[in-house]
Amino acid sequence: MTKRLTGKAAIVTGGGDGIGHGIVRRLASEGARVLVAEFNAETGARTAEETAREYGVEVAFLQVDVTDKAQVEGMIADAQSRFGTVDILVNNAWGGGNIKRIENKSDADIQHGVTMGLYSAMWAMKGAFPLMKASGWGRIVNLCSLNGVNAHIGSAEYNVGKEALRAYTRTAAREWAPYGITCNIVCPASISASYRAFRAANPETAQHMDSMNPMGRMGDPETDIAPVVAFLSSEDSRYMTGNTLFVDGGGHINGVAWAPELPDAA
């Protein structure tokens, strides 16, 4: 494999499991040094250790709660201290949320979605920007969702947070293009940690969703999703910015059904 990212320094939030885990491994396989920013200390440390051993590059773990601005700022500082800069930023982390109707969502539910979906990535992007601007090169990849694009039911806070992040990413792409910084969005259909939890709670709905996908399955984080993120993190994508890429087996074409039975009462 051609190592397109040799010498580059990357941060992947939520890098200990699911899509983030696959992205960490792919970036490292292409030569990048990677900071695994993960809330779960066990999965984060294991991912960093195993990936470093397998690919022979520097992969470090930092426990981070991305809903805490100070911790996100500390994450950028940690990466700069370790690697000297930040070339690649992948905002992937998500946690929390409940499947229920809009009228049963609290203000706290919606605020969580906005903080986790938008603010966490915004803080990281603003922190990485001066480093990328100084070097005249940067790649930002934000993980969003077809849930927001199609307004799937039951996940209003997730939809709101991810669509807000899409708008923010496109604005950053417009403003930061002169500095050699690209900002793109990936909307995946993948067996992520949150999807595994959803499938366990709603097996029939998950099975129906899989069957409705044109390719008949959810994507593999490492072999289906991560290669696209690696492309967007490389020089090969230097003339692409502000784009939303649906890496979803064609699910966006007609919209994958998402209609769990939700009670009227809280």
C-alpha positions in Angstrom: 0.0 0.0 0.0 1.2 3.5 -0.9 1.7 5.4 2.4 0.1 8.7 1.5 0.1 10.1 5.0 3.7 9.5 6.1 4.9 12.4 8.3 1.4 13.7 8.9 -0.1 14.0 12.4 -3.8 13.2 13.0 -6.4 13.3 15.8 -9.4 11.0 15.7 -12.1 11.7 18.3 -14.1 8.6 19.4 -11.2 6.6 18.0 -11.5 3.6 20.4 -14.4 1.8 18.8 -16.6 1.5 15.7 -15.9 3.9 12.9 -13.3 5.8 14.8 -11.4 2.6 15.5 -11.4 1.8 11.8 -10.2 5.3 10.9 -7.3 5.2 13.4 -6.1 1.9 11.9 -6.4 3.1 8.3 -4.6 6.4 8.9 -1.8 4.6 10.7 -1.5 2.0 8.0 -0.9 4.9 5.6 1.9 6.3 7.8 0.2 8.9 9.9 1.0 9.4 13.6 -2.3 9.4 15.4 -3.7 10.6 18.7 -6.7 8.5 19.7 -9.0 10.8 21.6 -11.5 8.6 23.4 -13.7 8.8 26.4 -13.5 5.1 27.1 -10.0 4.6 28.5 -10.0 0.8 28.0 -10.9 0.8 24.3 -8.9 3.9 23.6 -5.7 2.6 25.1 -6.1 -0.8 23.5 -6.7 0.7 20.1 -3.6 2.9 20.4 -1.4 0.0 21.6 -2.5 -2.5 19.0 -2.4 -0.1 16.1 1.1 1.1 17.0 2.4 -2.4 17.3 0.8 -3.5 14.0 1.8 -0.6 11.8 5.0 0.6 13.4 4.0 4.3 13.8 3.4 6.5 16.8 -0.2 6.1 18.0 -1.0 7.6 21.4 -4.2 7.6 23.6 -5.7 10.5 25.4 -8.9 10.3 27.4 -11.1 13.1 26.3 -14.7 14.1 27.0 -15.5 16.1 23.9 -18.4 17.9 25.5 -15.9 19.7 27.8 -14.3 22.6 26.0 -11.2 22.6 28.2 -10.6 18.9 27.4 -10.9 19.5 23.7 -8.5 22.4 23.9 -6.2 20.2 25.9 -6.4 17.5 23.2 -5.1 20.0 20.6 -2.3 21.0 22.9 -1.4 17.4 23.6 -1.2 16.6 19.9 0.9 19.7 19.2 3.3 18.7 22.1 3.6 15.1 20.8 3.7 15.7 17.1 4.6 19.3 16.7 1.5 20.1 14.8 -2.0 18.8 13.7 -2.3 18.1 10.0 -5.5 15.9 10.1 -8.5 16.3 12.3 -11.3 13.7 12.2 -14.3 14.6 14.4 -16.1 11.3 14.9 -17.1 11.1 18.6 -20.7 10.7 19.6 -22.3 9.4 22.8 -25.7 9.5 24.5 -29.1 10.2 23.1 -32.4 8.3 23.4 -34.8 7.2 20.7 -38.1 9.0 21.5 -40.6 11.4 19.9 -39.9 15.1 19.6 -42.6 16.0 22.1 -40.8 13.8 24.7 -37.4 15.3 24.1 -36.2 17.6 26.9 -34.2 20.8 26.5 -31.3 18.9 27.9 -31.6 16.2 25.2 -31.4 18.8 22.5 -28.6 20.6 24.2 -26.6 17.4 24.4 -27.0 16.9 20.7 -25.8 20.4 19.9 -22.9 20.2 22.3 -21.8 16.7 21.2 -22.5 17.2 17.5 -21.5 20.8 16.8 -19.6 22.4 19.7 -17.2 19.5 20.2 -16.1 19.6 16.6 -16.1 23.5 16.5 -13.8 23.7 19.5 -11.4 21.2 17.9 -11.5 22.9 14.5 -10.8 26.3 16.0 -7.9 24.8 18.0 -6.3 23.1 15.1 -6.8 26.0 12.7 -3.8 28.2 13.7 -1.5 25.1 13.3 -2.9 24.2 9.9 -2.8 27.8 8.7 0.8 28.2 9.7 1.8 25.1 7.7 -0.4 26.0 4.7 -2.0 22.5 4.8 -4.8 20.9 6.7 -7.5 18.2 6.4 -10.6 18.3 8.5 -13.1 15.4 8.1 -16.3 15.5 10.1 -18.6 12.5 10.5 -22.3 13.4 10.1 -25.3 11.3 9.3 -28.0 10.5 6.8 -30.3 10.6 9.9 -30.2 14.4 9.8 -30.4 14.7 6.0 -33.5 12.5 5.9 -34.9 13.6 9.3 -35.2 10.1 10.7 -37.7 9.9 13.5 -36.8 9.5 17.2 -33.4 11.1 17.0 -34.0 14.8 16.9 -31.0 15.8 19.0 -28.7 13.7 16.9 -30.2 15.0 13.6 -29.9 18.6 14.8 -26.3 18.3 16.0 -25.1 16.6 12.8 -26.9 18.9 10.4 -25.5 21.9 12.4 -22.1 20.4 12.0 -22.6 20.0 8.2 -23.4 23.7 7.9 -20.5 24.7 10.1 -18.1 22.5 8.1 -19.2 24.0 4.8 -18.7 27.5 6.1 -15.3 26.6 7.4 -14.4 25.1 4.0 -15.3 28.4 2.3 -13.4 30.6 4.8 -10.3 28.4 5.2 -9.8 27.3 1.6 -7.2 30.1 0.9 -5.0 28.6 3.6 -4.8 25.1 2.0 -7.2 23.7 4.5 -10.0 21.4 3.3 -13.1 20.6 5.3 -15.4 17.7 4.2 -18.2 15.6 5.6 -18.7 11.9 5.5 -22.2 10.5 6.2 -21.7 6.8 6.7 -23.9 3.7 7.1 -21.7 1.6 9.3 -21.6 -0.9 12.1 -20.6 1.7 14.7 -20.8 1.4 18.4 -24.1 3.4 18.5 -25.5 1.2 15.7 -24.7 -1.9 17.6 -26.6 -0.5 20.6 -29.5 0.4 18.4 -29.6 -3.0 16.8 -29.6 -4.7 20.2 -32.6 -2.6 21.3 -34.4 -2.7 18.0 -33.4 -5.9 16.2 -36.4 -6.0 13.8 -36.0 -2.3 12.7 -32.2 -2.8 12.3 -32.7 -5.9 10.1 -35.3 -4.0 8.0 -32.8 -1.1 7.6 -30.1 -3.5 6.4 -32.4 -5.1 3.9 -33.5 -1.8 2.5 -29.9 -0.7 1.8 -29.1 -1.2 -1.9 -26.1 -3.2 -1.0 -28.0 -5.2 1.6 -25.8 -4.4 4.6 -24.2 -1.9 6.8 -20.6 -0.9 6.0 -17.5 -2.2 7.7 -15.8 0.7 9.6 -12.3 -0.2 8.5 -12.7 -1.5 5.0 -15.7 0.6 3.8 -15.7 3.9 5.7 -12.1 4.5 6.7 -10.6 4.4 3.2 -12.8 7.3 2.2 -11.7 9.3 5.3 -8.0 8.5 4.4 -8.6 9.8 0.9 -10.1 13.0 2.3 -7.1 13.2 4.7 -4.5 13.0 1.9 -3.1 15.2 -0.9 -5.2 13.3 -3.3 -8.3 15.3 -2.2 -6.5 18.7 -2.3 -9.1 20.2 -4.7 -12.2 18.9 -2.8 -13.7 21.0 0.1 -17.1 21.6 1.5 -18.5 18.3 0.2 -20.8 15.8 1.8 -19.9 12.2 0.8 -22.5 9.5 1.5 -20.5 6.4 2.2 -23.6 4.3 2.8 -24.0 1.6 0.2 -26.4 3.8 -1.7 -28.7 4.2 1.2 -29.1 8.0 0.5 -30.6 7.4 -3.0 -34.1 6.7 -1.7 -33.5 7.0 2.0 -33.1 3.9 4.2 -36.3 3.3 6.3 -36.0 4.4 9.9 -39.3 4.0 11.6 -39.1 2.3 15.1 -42.3 2.1 17.0 -42.3 5.0 19.5 -44.8 5.5 22.3 -46.8 8.7 22.4 -46.2 9.2 26.2 -42.9 9.9 27.7 
